[in-house]
Amino acid sequence: MTVGGEQPTGVWRFALGFQSRIDDLNERIASITPYLVVIVVTIGFMNVVLRYLGRFLGTRLVNNYWLESQWYLYSLVFLLSFGYILRHQINVRVDFWWAEQPLKTKVLIDIVGHLIALIPFSLLALWVTWSWVMSSTVSQKGSFTTWKIWTIWENSPDPSGLARAPIKAMILVGFFLLLLQALAEMVKLWAVFKGHDDWVELPVKHDAAQRIE
C-alpha cells in the first residue's frame, strides 16, 4: 500500500489493512498453481505412456488413482486461482461503454457491478454448495466423532479412485477466496472513488481504454 499526502486513519486503516492481507493471501495461494500444472502435465504424460505400454504388454499399468488425481489437481489450478484472477483483473471482461467514461464513473460502474453481481454470486455459490459438500463428508456410516474422518467420506464410484469429499470441499475454498478478494477490491475502488488514489493500486489502469474480449 502506497500512502502519500493524507494518512489513512480509523476505519480506512482497518479496511486497507484487510485489503492488503487478502491480496497477499491470494498471491501466496496462487503461487502454488504453477507447480500443480507441472505435476498435472507429468501425471497426464505418464498415464498416456503407461496406457499404451500396457496395451503392448497385455496388462493394465494405469489405475483410477492416477487418472483421478490428474483431474483433481487440474481442478485445484482453477479453484485456487479465483481470487488471484480477480485481483489482477485477468478474467474475461466484455466492454462496450466502460472505456469511454471518466475515472470516477468507471470506478462507480465496477463498485455497482461488484455489489449486484460478483458478491451476491459468490455468496450464492457458497450457500448452494455447502450442503452438497457437507453431505459428501459423511456419506457413509459414521460421524464426525471419529478421528478417522476419511473412513466416512464419499468415495469414488470407480475402483482405486480417490475420495470425493476433499475436492468438493475445495469448491467452497475457491468461492470463499473469490468473496474475500471481491471485498478487497471494493476497498480499493471506494478509496479511488473518494479521491484517495495514492492509498491503493488498481490492477486495471482506469484511464486507459479497455479492450473488448
C-alpha positions in Angstrom: 0.0 0.0 0.0 1.5 3.3 -1.1 0.4 6.2 1.1 1.1 9.8 0.2 -0.4 13.1 1.4 -3.3 12.4 3.8 -2.7 9.4 6.0 -5.5 6.7 6.4 -7.0 6.6 9.9 -9.7 4.7 11.8 -11.9 2.6 9.5 -9.8 3.4 6.5 -6.7 2.0 8.2 -8.5 -1.2 9.1 -10.1 -1.6 5.6 -6.8 -1.0 3.8 -5.1 -3.5 6.2 -7.7 -6.1 5.4 -7.3 -5.4 1.6 -3.6 -5.8 1.8 -3.8 -9.1 3.7 -6.3 -10.5 1.3 -4.2 -9.5 -1.7 -1.2 -11.2 -0.1 -3.2 -14.3 0.8 -4.4 -14.9 -2.8 -1.0 -14.2 -4.1 0.6 -16.8 -1.9 -2.1 -19.4 -2.6 -2.0 -18.8 -6.4 1.8 -19.2 -6.3 1.2 -22.9 -5.8 -0.6 -23.4 -9.0 2.4 -23.3 -11.4 3.7 -26.3 -9.6 0.4 -28.1 -9.8 0.4 -27.5 -13.5 3.8 -29.2 -13.8 2.5 -32.2 -11.7 -0.7 -32.4 -13.8 1.2 -32.5 -17.1 3.7 -35.1 -15.7 0.9 -37.4 -14.4 -1.0 -36.9 -17.7 2.0 -37.8 -19.8 2.8 -40.9 -17.6 -0.9 -42.0 -17.8 -0.7 -41.9 -21.6 2.6 -43.7 -21.8 1.6 -46.4 -19.4 -1.7 -46.9 -21.0 -0.2 -47.6 -24.4 2.7 -49.6 -22.9 0.1 -51.7 -21.0 -1.7 -52.4 -24.3 1.5 -53.5 -25.8 2.4 -55.8 -22.9 -1.2 -57.0 -22.5 -1.6 -55.8 -18.9 -3.1 -52.8 -17.1 -0.4 -50.4 -15.9 -2.7 -47.4 -15.0 -5.3 -47.4 -12.3 -8.1 -44.9 -11.4 -6.0 -43.4 -8.6 -3.7 -41.7 -11.1 -6.4 -40.9 -13.6 -8.5 -39.1 -10.9 -5.5 -37.4 -9.3 -4.9 -35.7 -12.7 -8.3 -34.0 -12.8 -8.3 -33.4 -9.0 -5.1 -31.3 -9.4 -6.4 -29.7 -12.7 -9.4 -28.6 -10.8 -7.3 -27.1 -8.0 -5.4 -25.0 -10.5 -8.7 -23.1 -11.2 -10.3 -23.2 -7.8 -7.2 -21.8 -6.0 -6.8 -19.0 -8.7 -10.3 -17.4 -8.3 -9.1 -14.7 -6.0 -5.8 -14.1 -7.9 -7.6 -13.8 -11.2 -9.9 -11.1 -9.8 -7.1 -9.3 -8.1 -5.2 -8.9 -11.3 -8.3 -8.4 -13.5 -7.2 -11.1 -15.9 -10.7 -12.5 -16.2 -12.6 -12.1 -19.5 -14.2 -8.7 -19.4 -16.6 -7.5 -22.2 -16.6 -3.7 -22.5 -18.6 -1.6 -24.9 -19.1 1.5 -22.8 -16.9 1.5 -19.8 -13.7 2.6 -21.5 -15.1 5.9 -22.7 -16.2 7.0 -19.2 -14.2 9.3 -16.8 -12.2 7.7 -14.0 -14.8 8.1 -11.2 -17.6 6.8 -13.4 -15.5 3.7 -14.3 -14.9 3.0 -10.6 -18.5 3.5 -9.8 -19.5 1.1 -12.5 -17.2 -1.5 -11.0 -18.5 -0.9 -7.5 -22.1 -1.4 -8.6 -21.1 -4.5 -10.6 -19.4 -6.0 -7.5 -22.4 -5.2 -5.3 -25.2 -6.5 -7.5 -23.4 -9.4 -9.3 -20.0 -10.6 -8.0 -20.5 -10.5 -4.2 -24.1 -12.0 -4.4 -22.9 -14.6 -6.8 -20.0 -15.6 -4.5 -22.4 -15.8 -1.5 -25.0 -17.8 -3.6 -22.3 -20.3 -4.7 -21.2 -20.8 -1.1 -24.8 -21.3 0.0 -25.7 -23.7 -2.8 -22.6 -25.9 -2.5 -22.4 -26.0 1.4 -24.9 -28.8 2.0 -23.7 -30.7 -1.1 -20.1 -30.6 0.3 -21.1 -31.4 3.8 -23.2 -34.5 2.7 -20.1 -35.7 0.9 -18.1 -35.7 4.2 -20.5 -38.1 6.0 -21.9 -40.2 3.1 -21.0 -43.5 4.8 -21.8 -44.9 8.3 -20.1 -43.0 11.0 -20.0 -39.5 12.3 -17.5 -36.6 13.0 -16.8 -38.2 16.4 -14.3 -40.5 14.7 -10.8 -39.1 14.1 -10.5 -41.3 11.1 -12.6 -38.8 9.1 -11.5 -40.3 5.7 -13.5 -43.5 6.6 -16.8 -41.7 6.3 -16.0 -39.6 3.2 -17.9 -40.1 -0.1 -15.7 -42.4 -2.2 -15.1 -42.6 -5.9 -17.5 -45.0 -7.7 -14.5 -46.4 -9.6 -12.2 -49.0 -8.1 -9.0 -47.5 -6.6 -10.4 -44.0 -7.1 -9.9 -41.1 -4.7 -12.3 -39.8 -2.1 -14.7 -37.1 -3.4 -15.1 -35.1 -0.2 -11.7 -33.2 -0.3 -12.0 -32.0 -3.9 -15.7 -30.9 -3.3 -14.5 -29.0 -0.2 -12.1 -27.1 -2.4 -15.1 -25.6 -4.2 -16.0 -23.8 -1.0 -12.4 -22.7 -0.6 -12.3 -21.3 -4.1 -15.5 -19.3 -3.8 -14.5 -18.1 -0.3 -11.3 -16.8 -1.7 -13.2 -15.1 -4.5 -15.5 -13.4 -2.0 -12.7 -12.2 0.1 -10.9 -10.7 -2.9 -14.2 -9.1 -4.1 -14.4 -7.3 -0.7 -10.7 -6.3 -1.0 -11.4 -4.9 -4.5 -14.3 -2.9 -3.1 -12.0 -1.2 -0.6 -9.6 -0.2 -3.5 -12.5 1.0 -5.7 -14.1 3.0 -2.9 -10.7 4.6 -2.0 -10.2 5.7 -5.5 -13.8 7.0 -5.7 -13.3 9.1 -2.6 -10.1 10.6 -4.1 -7.5 8.5 -2.2 -5.8 7.2 -5.4 -2.4 7.1 -3.6 -3.7 4.7 -1.0 -4.2 1.8 -3.3 -3.0 0.4 -6.6 -5.7 -0.9 -9.0 -4.6 -3.6 -11.4 -6.5 -2.0 -14.3 -5.4 1.4 -15.4 -8.8 3.2 -15.3 -7.5 6.0 -17.5 -6.7 3.6 -20.4 -9.1 2.1 -22.9 -10.2 -1.4 -22.0 -10.1 -3.9 -24.8 -13.2 -5.9 -25.9 -12.8 -9.6 -25.4 
